[in-house]
Amino acid sequence: MRPGVTVRDFAPTDRPWAASLISRHSAGTRVVARLGELIDPLTLDGLVAELDGEPVGLATVREEPDRGMEIVTLHADPPGRGAGSALLLTARQVAAASGHHRLWLVTTNDNLHALHFYLRHGMHIAAVHGGAVDHDRELKPEIPAMNGQNGIPIQDLIELELAVGDGVDEPARVAFPAMRDLDRLPPEAFVREITRLFEGAPRFLHRLADQRPFADDAQMIEVAFEVARGLPEDEQLELLEAHPRIGAPPASVSPTSYDEQGYANESAEDAELVRAYEELAMLNEIYEQRFGFGFVIFVAGRPKPEIVPLLEHALRNDRVAELRRAIDDTIYIAGDRLAGLRR
């Protein structure tokens, strides 16, 4: 739990604030819960997260012996202050103290932020209820047909669960979702989760999503090689261009690429490194003019002075061979990143 965030029981005096909070996130104060029941969450037991004495989050729950404790609503407002994490942890502790075997909830297929949050906090996908939102609209017609922010049709309910042990320790954060969860995610959510492995290229990532299920990480990477090699050239170039230049300005690269390229260990006083940056800038320009795409290589921890001769050597390849090598290296990079996240 983030320092400064406390959690207490929901009180009658919280109702006006809670009603406003739920209405902003749920198109009214009534919500559809338990896979097809319209209820008023303000009539339920709940938890309030506070920061410096001000409410910043709310969770409402229902209990059922055979199904466990259901989180009916969970909202942090404003986000990013640790309220959601604190509420989820406390709800798990309450579920354990009440003798429940699991904590569970449902969210819609378009709610990519929520899916990311719950998977990172150790929840797993228990079921995907295809088309369930169509039935929910019969109970609550205000539910929109499409997410206005990301354009995803709202169709399915994703049921997530967290096994309840003694409920004392905070579950370990998950650096990357388990393959069994990646296999069951909606395509858009799958793409969001694996983007950090490939830096981008949504058309390639959606093609990879279509190849699921994968038995394990190794099979996903093996299939990624096959898919990438078979892409039309414009999609291959999109995959390559998602990666930053070797030697790009540090502020312009992703955190993962920043670590891989070793920016944190570099010194502006290193004369050899300064020369390497100058050579890389020149060679990158020549490479891009010659081949029509950016130079991508599996750095594998090598400092930039060691990359210069590799780029010089690549310039001697023909275009077909160099395109194949670069595409393969994007997948090697992804495999290495995935292995690191699993450690």
C-alpha positions as CSV (number, residue, x, y, z in Angstrom):
1,M,0.0,0.0,0.0
2,R,1.4,3.4,-1.0
3,P,2.4,5.5,2.1
4,G,-0.2,8.0,3.0
5,V,-3.2,6.1,1.6
6,T,-5.5,4.7,4.2
7,V,-8.6,2.6,3.8
8,R,-11.7,2.7,6.0
9,D,-15.3,1.4,5.8
10,F,-17.8,3.2,3.6
11,A,-20.1,5.4,5.8
12,P,-23.6,6.9,5.2
13,T,-22.0,10.4,5.1
14,D,-20.0,9.2,2.0
15,R,-23.1,8.7,-0.1
16,P,-23.2,12.1,-1.9
17,W,-19.5,11.9,-2.9
18,A,-19.8,8.2,-3.8
19,A,-22.9,8.8,-5.9
20,S,-21.1,11.5,-7.9
21,L,-18.0,9.3,-8.3
22,I,-20.0,6.2,-9.5
23,S,-22.1,8.4,-11.9
24,R,-19.0,9.8,-13.6
25,H,-17.7,6.3,-14.3
26,S,-20.9,4.2,-14.8
27,A,-23.5,6.3,-16.7
28,G,-25.7,6.6,-13.6
29,T,-25.6,5.2,-10.0
30,R,-27.0,1.8,-10.9
31,V,-24.6,-0.8,-12.2
32,V,-25.0,-4.3,-13.6
33,A,-23.4,-6.8,-11.4
34,R,-23.2,-10.6,-10.9
35,L,-23.5,-11.1,-14.6
36,G,-27.0,-9.8,-15.2
37,E,-28.4,-8.1,-12.1
38,L,-29.0,-4.4,-11.9
39,I,-28.2,-3.0,-8.5
40,D,-27.5,0.2,-6.6
41,P,-23.9,-0.1,-5.3
42,L,-24.6,2.6,-2.7
43,T,-26.7,0.0,-0.8
44,L,-23.7,-2.3,-0.5
45,D,-20.8,-2.6,1.9
46,G,-17.8,-0.7,0.8
47,L,-14.4,0.7,1.4
48,V,-13.1,4.2,1.0
49,A,-9.5,5.1,0.3
50,E,-8.3,8.4,1.7
51,L,-5.2,10.5,1.1
52,D,-4.5,13.4,3.6
53,G,-8.0,13.0,4.9
54,E,-9.7,13.4,1.4
55,P,-11.5,10.5,-0.3
56,V,-9.7,9.3,-3.4
57,G,-11.2,5.9,-4.1
58,L,-14.2,3.7,-3.5
59,A,-14.9,-0.1,-3.7
60,T,-18.2,-1.7,-3.2
61,V,-18.6,-5.4,-2.5
62,R,-21.1,-8.3,-2.2
63,E,-20.5,-11.6,-0.6
64,E,-21.8,-15.0,-1.6
65,P,-20.4,-18.2,0.0
66,D,-20.1,-20.3,-3.1
67,R,-18.9,-17.6,-5.5
68,G,-16.7,-15.6,-3.2
69,M,-16.5,-11.8,-2.6
70,E,-17.4,-9.7,-5.7
71,I,-16.0,-6.3,-6.2
72,V,-19.0,-4.6,-7.8
73,T,-17.3,-1.2,-8.3
74,L,-13.8,0.1,-7.9
75,H,-12.9,3.6,-8.8
76,A,-9.9,5.8,-8.0
77,D,-10.4,9.5,-8.6
78,P,-8.0,11.0,-9.3
79,P,-6.0,8.0,-10.5
80,G,-2.3,7.3,-9.9
81,R,-2.2,7.9,-6.2
82,G,-2.3,4.3,-5.0
83,A,-6.0,4.3,-4.1
84,G,-6.9,1.4,-6.4
85,S,-4.1,-0.8,-5.2
86,A,-5.0,0.0,-1.5
87,L,-8.6,-0.9,-2.1
88,L,-7.8,-4.1,-3.9
89,L,-5.5,-5.2,-1.1
90,T,-7.9,-4.4,1.6
91,A,-10.8,-6.1,-0.2
92,R,-8.6,-9.2,-0.4
93,Q,-7.9,-9.0,3.4
94,V,-11.6,-8.7,4.1
95,A,-12.4,-11.6,1.8
96,A,-9.9,-13.7,3.7
97,A,-11.2,-12.7,7.1
98,S,-14.7,-13.7,5.9
99,G,-13.5,-17.1,4.8
100,H,-14.0,-16.6,1.1
101,H,-11.9,-18.6,-1.4
102,R,-11.6,-15.9,-4.0
103,L,-12.1,-12.2,-4.8
104,W,-13.6,-11.6,-8.2
105,L,-15.1,-9.0,-10.5
106,V,-16.1,-8.3,-14.1
107,T,-15.1,-5.6,-16.5
108,T,-15.9,-4.9,-20.1
109,N,-13.7,-5.9,-23.0
110,D,-13.0,-2.2,-23.9
111,N,-11.7,-1.3,-20.4
112,L,-8.0,-1.8,-21.3
113,H,-6.7,0.3,-18.3
114,A,-8.7,-1.9,-15.9
115,L,-7.6,-5.1,-17.4
116,H,-3.9,-4.0,-17.3
117,F,-4.3,-2.9,-13.6
118,Y,-5.9,-6.1,-12.4
119,L,-3.5,-8.4,-14.2
120,R,-0.6,-6.5,-12.8
121,H,-2.0,-7.0,-9.3
122,G,-2.0,-10.8,-9.7
123,M,-5.6,-11.4,-10.8
124,H,-6.3,-14.0,-13.5
125,I,-9.0,-14.3,-16.1
126,A,-11.6,-16.8,-14.9
127,A,-14.0,-16.6,-17.8
128,V,-14.9,-14.5,-20.9
129,H,-18.6,-14.0,-21.2
130,G,-19.1,-13.3,-24.9
131,G,-21.9,-11.0,-25.8
132,A,-23.0,-10.5,-22.1
133,V,-23.1,-6.7,-22.4
134,D,-25.9,-7.0,-25.0
135,H,-28.1,-8.6,-22.2
136,D,-26.9,-6.0,-19.7
137,R,-28.2,-3.2,-22.1
138,E,-31.7,-4.7,-21.7
139,L,-31.4,-3.9,-18.0
140,K,-29.5,-0.6,-18.5
141,P,-29.9,1.0,-21.9
142,E,-27.5,3.8,-21.0
143,I,-24.6,1.4,-21.6
144,P,-23.0,2.7,-24.8
145,A,-22.3,0.5,-27.8
146,M,-18.8,1.8,-28.2
147,N,-16.0,3.2,-26.0
148,G,-15.8,6.8,-27.0
149,Q,-12.1,7.1,-26.2
150,N,-10.6,4.1,-27.9
151,G,-13.4,3.2,-30.4
152,I,-13.7,-0.5,-29.2
153,P,-17.2,-2.0,-29.3
154,I,-18.4,-2.9,-25.8
155,Q,-19.6,-6.5,-26.1
156,D,-18.1,-8.9,-23.7
157,L,-17.6,-9.2,-19.9
158,I,-14.2,-10.4,-18.6
159,E,-14.4,-12.1,-15.3
160,L,-11.2,-11.8,-13.2
161,E,-10.3,-13.5,-9.9
162,L,-7.7,-13.5,-7.2
163,A,-7.2,-16.5,-4.9
164,V,-7.5,-15.6,-1.3
165,G,-4.9,-17.0,1.1
166,D,-4.4,-15.6,4.6
167,G,-5.1,-12.1,3.2
168,V,-2.2,-10.5,5.1
169,D,0.6,-10.0,2.7
170,E,0.1,-7.9,-0.4
171,P,0.2,-10.1,-3.6
172,A,3.3,-9.7,-5.6
173,R,3.0,-7.4,-8.6
174,V,3.2,-9.2,-11.9
175,A,5.7,-7.8,-14.4
176,F,3.9,-9.4,-17.3
177,P,0.6,-11.4,-17.6
178,A,0.7,-15.2,-17.6
179,M,0.3,-16.7,-21.0
180,R,-3.0,-18.3,-20.0
181,D,-4.3,-14.8,-19.4
182,L,-2.8,-13.3,-22.6
183,D,-4.5,-16.1,-24.5
184,R,-7.9,-15.1,-23.1
185,L,-7.6,-11.3,-23.4
186,P,-9.6,-9.4,-26.0
187,P,-7.4,-8.7,-29.0
188,E,-7.0,-5.0,-28.2
189,A,-6.0,-5.8,-24.6
190,F,-3.5,-8.4,-25.8
191,V,-2.0,-5.8,-28.1
192,R,-1.7,-3.3,-25.3
193,E,0.1,-5.8,-23.1
194,I,2.6,-7.0,-25.6
195,T,3.4,-3.7,-27.2
196,R,6.3,-3.1,-24.7
197,L,8.0,-6.2,-26.2
198,F,7.9,-4.9,-29.8
199,E,7.7,-1.1,-29.3
200,G,4.5,-0.8,-31.5
201,A,3.5,-2.0,-34.9
202,P,-0.3,-2.6,-34.3
203,R,-0.9,-4.4,-37.5
204,F,1.7,-7.0,-36.7
205,L,0.5,-7.3,-33.1
206,H,-3.1,-7.9,-34.2
207,R,-1.9,-10.6,-36.6
208,L,-0.1,-12.2,-33.7
209,A,-3.2,-11.9,-31.5
210,D,-5.1,-13.9,-34.2
211,Q,-2.6,-16.8,-33.8
212,R,-3.6,-17.5,-30.2
213,P,-3.6,-19.6,-28.1
214,F,0.0,-20.1,-27.3
215,A,1.3,-23.0,-25.2
216,D,3.9,-20.9,-23.6
217,D,6.3,-17.9,-24.1
218,A,8.5,-19.9,-26.4
219,Q,5.7,-20.7,-28.7
220,M,4.5,-17.1,-28.9
221,I,8.0,-16.0,-29.9
222,E,8.3,-18.8,-32.4
223,V,5.0,-17.8,-34.0
224,A,6.1,-14.1,-33.9
225,F,9.1,-15.0,-36.1
226,E,6.7,-16.8,-38.6
227,V,4.2,-13.9,-38.6
228,A,6.9,-11.2,-39.0
229,R,8.7,-13.0,-41.8
230,G,5.4,-13.4,-43.7
231,L,4.2,-9.8,-43.4
232,P,3.7,-7.6,-46.4
233,E,6.7,-5.3,-46.7
234,D,4.9,-2.2,-45.6
235,E,4.0,-3.9,-42.3
236,Q,7.5,-5.2,-41.9
237,L,8.7,-1.6,-42.2
238,E,6.1,-0.5,-39.7
239,L,7.6,-3.1,-37.3
240,L,11.1,-1.9,-37.8
241,E,10.2,1.8,-37.6
242,A,8.6,1.2,-34.2
243,H,12.1,0.8,-32.8
244,P,14.2,3.9,-32.1
245,R,17.5,4.5,-33.7
246,I,20.6,3.2,-32.0
247,G,22.0,6.4,-30.4
248,A,18.7,8.3,-30.5
249,P,18.3,11.1,-27.9
250,P,17.6,9.4,-24.5
251,A,14.4,11.3,-23.9
252,S,12.9,10.0,-27.2
253,V,13.1,6.2,-26.4
254,S,10.9,3.9,-24.3
255,P,12.1,3.0,-20.8
256,T,12.8,-0.5,-22.0
257,S,15.0,0.7,-24.9
258,Y,16.7,3.2,-22.5
259,D,17.8,0.4,-20.3
260,E,18.9,-1.9,-23.2
261,Q,21.0,0.8,-24.8
262,G,22.7,1.6,-21.6
263,Y,22.1,5.3,-21.5
264,A,22.2,5.4,-17.6
265,N,25.9,4.2,-17.7
266,E,27.1,6.6,-20.3
267,S,29.3,9.7,-19.6
268,A,29.5,12.8,-21.8
269,E,33.2,12.9,-20.8
270,D,33.9,9.6,-22.6
271,A,35.7,10.6,-25.8
272,E,35.3,7.1,-27.4
273,L,31.5,7.2,-26.7
274,V,31.2,10.7,-28.2
275,R,32.9,9.5,-31.4
276,A,30.6,6.5,-31.5
277,Y,27.6,8.8,-31.3
278,E,28.9,10.9,-34.2
279,E,29.6,7.8,-36.3
280,L,26.3,6.2,-35.5
281,A,24.5,9.4,-36.6
282,M,26.3,9.4,-39.9
283,L,26.0,5.7,-40.5
284,N,22.3,5.6,-39.6
285,E,21.6,8.3,-42.3
286,I,23.6,6.3,-44.9
287,Y,21.8,3.1,-43.9
288,E,18.3,4.6,-44.1
289,Q,19.1,6.1,-47.5
290,R,20.4,2.8,-48.8
291,F,17.7,0.5,-47.5
292,G,14.7,2.6,-46.9
293,F,14.3,1.6,-43.3
294,G,16.0,2.1,-39.9
295,F,18.8,0.0,-38.5
296,V,17.6,-2.4,-35.9
297,I,19.8,-4.8,-34.0
298,F,19.6,-6.9,-30.9
299,V,21.9,-4.8,-28.7
300,A,22.2,-7.5,-26.0
301,G,24.0,-5.1,-23.6
302,R,26.7,-4.1,-26.1
303,P,28.0,-0.5,-25.7
304,K,27.6,1.9,-28.6
305,P,31.3,1.8,-29.7
306,E,30.7,-2.0,-30.4
307,I,27.6,-1.3,-32.5
308,V,29.5,0.9,-35.0
309,P,31.3,-2.0,-36.8
310,L,28.1,-4.0,-36.8
311,L,26.3,-1.1,-38.6
312,E,29.2,-0.8,-41.0
313,H,29.0,-4.5,-41.8
314,A,25.2,-4.3,-42.3
315,L,25.8,-1.7,-45.0
316,R,27.5,-4.4,-47.1
317,N,24.4,-6.6,-47.1
318,D,21.9,-6.6,-49.9
319,R,18.5,-5.2,-49.1
320,V,16.6,-8.5,-49.0
321,A,19.1,-10.1,-46.6
322,E,19.3,-7.0,-44.4
323,L,15.5,-6.7,-44.2
324,R,15.3,-10.3,-43.1
325,R,18.0,-9.9,-40.5
326,A,16.4,-6.7,-39.1
327,I,13.0,-8.3,-38.8
328,D,14.4,-11.3,-37.0
329,D,16.3,-9.0,-34.6
330,T,13.0,-7.3,-33.6
331,I,11.7,-10.7,-32.5
332,Y,15.0,-11.6,-30.7
333,I,14.7,-8.3,-28.8
334,A,11.1,-9.2,-27.9
335,G,12.1,-12.6,-26.7
336,D,14.9,-11.2,-24.5
337,R,12.5,-8.6,-23.1
338,L,9.9,-11.2,-22.3
339,A,12.5,-13.4,-20.6
340,G,13.7,-10.5,-18.5
341,L,10.1,-9.7,-17.4
342,R,9.6,-13.4,-16.3
343,R,12.7,-13.3,-14.0
